[in-house]
Amino acid sequence: MQKKLIALAVAGLASAGAFAQSNVTIYGVADGSFESVSANGASSGTGYASRTRIATNSSLIGFKGTEDLGNGLKAMFQVENQISLDGPSSTTTNSQSMGNGWNTRDTFVGLSGGFGAVLAGYVSTPQRSTAAKYDLMPGATGSGSSLNMIGRVNLGGVTQGALGTTNNFGASTAVGGGQSVTNNVGTIFRSQALAYVTPVFNGFNGVIAYVPNENRDNTATGTGYKRNQYAWNAAANYANGPINVSLAYLKLNDIGAISAIGGAGAPFSGDQNHTNWLLGASYDLSPSTKVSFMYDNFKGKLGLSAGGEVEVKRNAFYLAGKQSFGANEIVLAYMKNGDNKVSGLAGNFGNSGAQAWSLRLAHNFSKRTQAYAIYTQIKNESNAVYDFNAIDSVAPAGTGGGVGTLNAGADPRVLGVGVRHNF
């Protein structure tokens, strides 16, 4: 159990079986669905007419293993790769075709033993692993993923007010001085990181990760400010029979709303600090019934070159239940993001929240293979542009400017059928 918790807390998809072997294990997921997608009701601009697509829902292939070094010490590694079942990313414009390549998912090397585990590489942060743990959709992926809301904040309305523009709800908008302002701040991600996972004590364990500041600016920009991009993330976990509880804390410095600080005239300068608390809990009411809950609290600070500091607060929650009936199962999930609460900047920043619900019906042909049907809808308020997570976005590359370019108020929806196979 201790080894399984170590793998879960850091890499999400590692299994206890891999840590018990000295040879290399090949594993993966092939998940493909045929979907009809649309986005109607935009308050500004147009939506997206109904169309069909093939979605690949974070399909992957990986290699992992350990070597026994003696005295309870083991070396461990993992190399994991995103695969797109609908073709190579270089030849398609569908938003699903992204991430093909080497070590595009959790990839690391480290040591484990009685002290816990230490590893370095490109890994899921504790924040991401916590969200995945309490997401009841298989693999925490597809259009019903909790990542539609949890760990995401729309800042388009805030930057619109700061810049005085008529609409800044796109994925990324270039502004004065060569600066790029991003609409969405994401607190659920993978990154280069150094991580430590504690042993398990009476059901408790913890993990802490540091994202290094290798992209720190060497010279000041025209605003006189140098970015120092880094992050700290820690999580505490408790597991006791049917009960699981986790609390994660994330601190981002100069990561998020501003992707590039420009020269003179750029409206943003100074620290861009974001903090996020994520609470997750689940309870197995019976072997066939499970409920799960997450609460997400975000606070972001944006340094302005004029007007001082802007602070944004946003709360979100996720509630889901899973019920099995023999070889069949049903998952129902509901998510809601509240309005942005903005201080330090004049203007009305209401109507920036959203809610989403998802229903997934599945039939398990075996322990590894299932067929399913899924319906998900996001209901955006007039100043919100929440879309499905990146590889499931309704707004595709090549038809409107790229992933995440919904117009404000548009309501994405997906109806699909698919097959998921674990190998």
C-alpha positions in Angstrom: 0.0 0.0 0.0 2.8 2.4 0.8 4.4 1.9 -2.6 1.1 2.3 -4.3 0.4 5.6 -2.5 3.9 6.9 -3.4 3.3 6.2 -7.0 -0.2 7.7 -7.0 0.8 10.8 -5.2 3.5 11.7 -7.6 2.8 10.1 -11.0 -0.9 9.4 -10.8 -0.8 6.4 -13.1 2.0 4.3 -11.6 0.8 1.0 -10.1 2.0 -1.0 -7.1 2.8 -3.9 -9.5 5.5 -2.0 -11.2 7.3 -1.3 -8.0 7.4 -5.0 -7.1 9.3 -5.9 -10.3 12.9 -5.6 -11.5 12.0 -5.8 -15.2 10.5 -3.2 -17.5 6.7 -3.1 -17.7 4.9 -1.8 -20.8 1.4 -0.4 -20.2 -1.1 2.0 -21.7 -4.6 3.1 -22.5 -6.4 3.2 -25.9 -9.6 5.3 -25.5 -11.4 6.4 -28.7 -14.8 7.9 -29.0 -17.0 9.3 -31.8 -18.6 12.5 -30.7 -20.9 15.3 -31.8 -19.9 18.7 -30.4 -21.2 22.2 -30.5 -21.2 25.5 -28.6 -24.3 27.7 -28.8 -25.5 30.9 -27.0 -22.5 33.1 -27.2 -23.1 36.6 -25.7 -20.3 38.0 -27.9 -19.5 36.8 -31.4 -20.5 33.4 -32.6 -20.5 29.8 -31.3 -19.6 26.6 -33.0 -22.1 24.7 -35.1 -22.6 21.0 -34.5 -19.9 18.8 -36.0 -18.5 15.3 -35.4 -15.0 14.2 -34.5 -12.9 11.4 -33.1 -11.6 12.0 -29.6 -8.7 10.1 -28.1 -9.2 11.0 -24.4 -5.6 11.0 -23.2 -4.6 7.7 -24.7 -1.1 6.8 -23.7 1.7 4.3 -23.7 4.4 4.0 -21.0 7.4 2.1 -19.7 8.2 1.7 -16.1 10.3 -0.4 -13.7 12.5 -0.7 -10.7 15.9 -2.2 -9.7 16.5 -3.6 -6.3 19.7 -2.0 -5.0 19.8 -3.9 -1.7 19.1 -2.8 1.9 15.5 -1.8 1.0 16.7 0.8 -1.6 15.3 0.7 -5.1 15.9 2.7 -8.3 12.7 3.5 -10.2 11.9 5.1 -13.5 8.9 5.8 -15.8 8.7 7.1 -19.4 5.1 7.9 -20.5 3.9 9.2 -23.8 0.7 10.8 -25.1 -0.7 9.1 -28.2 -3.4 10.4 -30.6 -5.5 7.6 -32.1 -6.9 10.0 -34.7 -3.5 10.5 -36.4 -0.1 12.3 -36.0 -0.4 15.9 -34.7 1.6 17.2 -37.7 -1.0 16.2 -40.2 -4.3 17.0 -38.5 -6.1 20.1 -37.4 -8.4 18.5 -34.9 -7.7 19.7 -31.3 -7.4 16.0 -30.2 -4.2 15.5 -32.2 -1.7 17.0 -29.8 1.1 15.7 -27.6 2.4 12.9 -29.8 6.0 12.4 -29.0 8.5 11.1 -26.5 8.0 11.6 -22.7 5.0 14.0 -23.1 3.4 12.6 -19.9 4.8 11.7 -16.4 8.5 10.8 -16.9 11.0 10.5 -14.1 13.8 8.7 -12.4 14.3 8.3 -8.6 15.0 6.3 -5.5 12.6 4.7 -3.1 13.0 3.0 0.3 12.1 3.2 3.9 12.5 7.0 3.8 9.8 7.3 1.1 10.7 8.3 -2.5 12.7 11.1 -4.2 12.4 11.7 -7.9 13.0 14.2 -10.6 11.6 14.7 -14.0 8.5 15.9 -15.9 5.7 14.8 -13.5 2.1 15.5 -12.4 2.2 18.0 -9.5 0.6 16.9 -6.3 -2.3 19.3 -7.3 -2.9 17.3 -10.5 -2.6 14.0 -8.7 -5.1 15.1 -6.1 -7.6 16.1 -8.8 -7.2 12.9 -10.7 -7.6 10.8 -7.5 -11.1 12.2 -6.8 -12.3 12.4 -10.4 -14.7 9.5 -11.0 -14.3 9.5 -14.8 -11.9 6.7 -15.8 -8.5 8.2 -16.1 -9.8 11.6 -15.1 -10.2 12.3 -18.8 -12.7 12.9 -21.6 -15.3 15.5 -21.9 -16.6 14.7 -18.4 -13.2 15.3 -16.6 -13.1 17.5 -13.5 -10.4 19.6 -15.3 -13.2 21.4 -17.1 -13.6 23.4 -13.9 -11.3 22.3 -11.2 -7.9 24.2 -11.4 -9.1 26.6 -14.1 -9.8 30.4 -13.8 -11.0 32.7 -16.5 -9.3 36.0 -16.3 -10.5 37.4 -19.6 -12.9 39.9 -18.0 -10.2 41.1 -15.6 -7.6 41.7 -18.3 -10.3 43.2 -20.5 -10.9 45.8 -17.7 -7.2 46.4 -17.2 -6.5 46.9 -20.9 -9.7 48.7 -21.8 -10.3 46.4 -24.7 -13.8 45.4 -26.0 -13.1 41.6 -25.8 -10.2 39.7 -24.4 -11.7 36.2 -23.9 -9.5 34.4 -26.4 -6.8 31.9 -25.4 -4.0 34.4 -25.7 -4.1 38.1 -26.7 -1.0 40.1 -27.7 -0.9 43.5 -26.2 1.5 46.5 -26.0 5.2 45.9 -25.7 5.1 42.4 -27.0 3.3 41.1 -24.0 0.9 38.1 -24.2 -2.1 37.9 -21.8 -3.6 34.5 -21.3 -7.3 34.2 -20.5 -7.1 30.9 -18.5 -4.9 30.4 -15.5 -4.4 26.6 -14.9 -3.4 25.2 -11.5 -3.6 21.6 -12.6 -0.6 20.7 -14.7 2.6 18.6 -15.3 6.0 20.3 -15.0 9.7 19.7 -14.5 9.9 19.1 -10.8 11.8 17.6 -7.9 9.5 15.7 -5.6 9.6 13.9 -2.2 7.0 11.5 -1.0 6.9 10.4 2.7 6.3 6.8 3.9 2.7 6.0 5.1 2.1 6.4 8.8 -1.3 5.0 10.0 -2.9 5.9 6.7 -1.3 9.4 6.4 1.4 10.4 3.9 2.5 13.6 2.2 4.3 14.8 -0.9 6.1 18.0 -1.7 7.3 19.2 -5.1 9.4 22.1 -6.3 9.2 23.5 -9.9 12.6 25.1 -10.6 13.0 28.6 -11.8 15.2 27.7 -14.9 13.3 30.3 -17.0 14.1 33.2 -14.7 14.7 36.4 -16.7 18.4 37.5 -16.8 17.7 41.1 -17.6 14.9 43.5 -16.8 12.3 44.3 -19.4 11.1 47.8 -20.4 8.9 47.8 -17.3 11.9 47.4 -15.1 10.7 44.0 -13.9 12.3 40.6 -14.2 10.2 37.4 -13.9 11.2 34.6 -11.6 9.0 31.7 -12.5 8.8 28.8 -10.0 6.2 26.9 -7.9 5.8 25.0 -4.7 3.2 22.3 -4.3 2.5 20.1 -1.3 -0.3 17.6 -0.4 -1.4 15.6 2.6 -3.3 12.4 2.1 -5.3 10.1 4.4 -6.7 6.6 3.5 -8.6 4.4 5.9 -10.9 1.7 4.4 -13.7 3.4 2.4 -12.5 6.9 3.3 -10.0 9.0 1.4 -9.2 12.7 2.1 -6.5 14.9 0.5 -5.5 18.6 0.9 -3.2 20.2 -1.6 -1.6 23.7 -1.6 0.0 25.3 -4.6 2.0 28.5 -4.9 2.8 29.9 -8.4 5.2 32.8 -8.9 5.2 34.6 -12.2 3.3 31.7 -13.7 -0.2 32.1 -15.1 -1.9 35.2 -16.4 1.1 36.8 -18.0 3.1 34.6 -20.3 5.5 37.3 -21.4 6.5 40.7 -20.0 6.9 43.2 -22.7 8.7 46.5 -23.1 7.6 50.0 -22.2 3.9 50.5 -22.2 3.1 46.9 -21.2 0.2 47.2 -18.8 1.4 44.4 -16.4 4.5 44.4 -14.4 5.6 43.2 -11.0 4.8 39.9 -9.4 2.1 37.5 -10.8 1.5 35.4 -7.7 -1.3 32.7 -7.5 -2.2 30.4 -4.7 -4.6 27.5 -4.8 -6.1 25.2 -2.1 -7.6 21.9 -3.3 -9.6 19.7 -0.9 -10.7 16.2 -2.0 -12.7 13.5 -0.3 -14.3 10.3 -1.3 -16.4 7.6 0.4 -17.2 4.0 -0.7 -20.8 3.5 0.5 -20.6 -0.1 -0.7 -18.4 -2.1 -3.1 -20.6 -0.8 -5.9 -21.3 2.8 -4.8 -18.9 5.7 -4.4 -19.3 9.4 -4.0 -16.5 12.0 -4.4 -16.2 15.7 -3.7 -13.6 18.5 -4.4 -13.4 22.1 -3.3 -11.0 24.5 -5.2 -10.0 27.9 -3.8 -7.9 30.2 -6.0 -6.4 33.6 -5.2 -4.3 35.4 -7.8 -2.4 38.7 -7.6 -1.6 40.6 -10.8 1.0 43.4 -10.6 -0.1 46.4 -12.8 2.4 48.9 -14.2 -0.3 51.5 -13.4 -3.0 51.3 -10.8 -1.3 49.0 -8.4 -2.1 45.4 -7.6 -5.2 43.5 -8.7 -6.4 40.5 -6.7 -8.7 37.9 -8.1 -10.5 35.2 -6.0 -12.5 32.3 -7.3 -14.1 29.2 -5.7 -15.2 26.0 -7.4 -16.5 22.6 -6.4 -17.0 19.1 -7.9 -19.5 16.5 -6.8 -19.8 13.1 -8.4 -21.3 9.6 -7.8 -20.6 6.2 -9.3 -22.9 3.2 -9.2 -22.1 -0.3 -10.6 -24.8 -2.8 -11.6 -22.9 -6.0 -12.3 -21.0 -5.4 -15.6 -22.6 -2.0 -16.0 -21.8 1.4 -14.3 -23.0 4.9 -14.3 -21.1 8.1 -13.3 -22.9 11.4 -12.8 -20.8 14.5 -12.1 -21.7 18.2 -11.4 -19.1 21.1 -11.3 -19.5 24.8 -10.6 -17.1 27.7 -10.8 -18.2 30.9 -9.0 -17.7 34.5 -10.3 -14.3 36.1 -10.1 -14.1 38.4 -7.1 -11.9 41.3 -8.1 -10.3 44.0 -6.0 -7.9 46.8 -7.0 -9.6 47.4 -10.4 -12.7 49.4 -11.2 -15.4 47.6 -13.2 -18.1 44.9 -13.1 -16.6 41.5 -13.1 -19.7 39.5 -12.5 -21.2 36.8 -14.7 -17.8 35.1 -15.0 -18.8 31.7 -13.5 -20.0 28.5 -15.1 -21.4 25.1 -14.3 -21.2 21.8 -15.9 -22.8 18.4 -15.7 -21.8 15.0 -17.2 -23.4 11.6 -17.5 -21.4 8.5 -18.5 -22.9 5.0 -19.0 -20.5 2.1 -19.5 -20.6 -1.7 -20.0 -17.5 -3.7 -18.9 -16.7 -6.5 -21.2 -13.8 -7.4 -19.0 -11.5 -5.8 -16.4 -9.6 -4.1 -19.2 -12.2 -3.2 -21.8 -15.4 -1.2 -21.7 -17.8 0.5 -24.1 -19.5 3.7 -23.0 -21.7 6.6 -23.9 -21.2 10.1 -22.5 -23.0 13.5 -22.5 -21.5 16.6 -21.0 -22.6 20.3 -21.1 -20.9 23.4 -19.8 -23.2 26.4 -19.1 -21.1 29.6 -19.3 -22.3 32.9 -17.9 -22.1 35.9 -20.2 -18.4 36.8 -19.3 -17.1 33.2 -19.0 -15.4 31.0 -21.6 -14.9 27.6 -19.9 -14.3 24.9 -22.4 -13.5 21.2 -22.1 -9.9 20.5 -21.1 -7.3 21.1 -23.9 -7.4 17.8 -25.8 -11.2 17.8 -25.7 -11.8 21.4 -26.5 -14.9 22.3 -28.6 -12.9 25.1 -30.3 -10.5 23.2 -32.6 -7.2 24.3 -34.2 -7.8 25.6 -37.7 -11.4 26.7 -37.2 -11.3 29.9 -35.2 -7.8 30.3 -34.0 -7.0 27.3 -31.8 -7.8 25.5 -28.6 -9.7 27.7 -26.1 -11.0 30.3 -28.4 -14.7 30.1 -27.5 -16.5 33.4 -27.5 -17.9 34.6 -24.1 -21.1 32.9 -23.0 -21.0 30.1 -25.5 -22.1 26.7 -24.0 -20.0 23.7 -25.1 -21.6 20.3 -25.2 -20.5 16.8 -26.2 -22.5 13.6 -27.0 -20.3 10.6 -27.7 -19.9 6.8 -27.7 -16.5 5.1 -27.3 -14.4 2.1 -26.3 -11.7 2.2 -23.6 -9.0 -0.5 -23.3 -6.2 -0.7 -20.7 -3.2 -2.8 -21.5 
